[in-house]
Amino acid sequence: MNSTPGKKPEPAKKQAFEQSLARLEEIVRKLESANLALDEAMKLFEEGMQLSRDCQKQLEQAEARVEILLKKAKWQPSRSTRRAKTRPERPSNG
């Protein structure tokens, strides 16, 4: 066997995130249509809130992983990036 345990779930997470986001967008469209009964609207709203929390959690986990990877690689901002952050803004003469 050539499969490594723990390496396959990543694509599933990404797919789950994309699917969750697509479903969330669908829910928003339905709620904006205003052609729903109150009960249906409340069910969709609750589902949307849960999807939103799940997506936010996945994004936070991805951000944490990126930070870890950057630290492991000892990434440093390029000179132009540092310059852009430290360069004082010029007042506009408009």
Secondary structure, DSSP 8 states (H G I E B T S, - for coil): ----TTSSHHHHHHHHHHHHHHHHHHHHHHHHHT-S-HHHHHHHHHHHHHHHHHHHHHHHHHHHHHHHHHHHTT----HHHHHHHHS-------
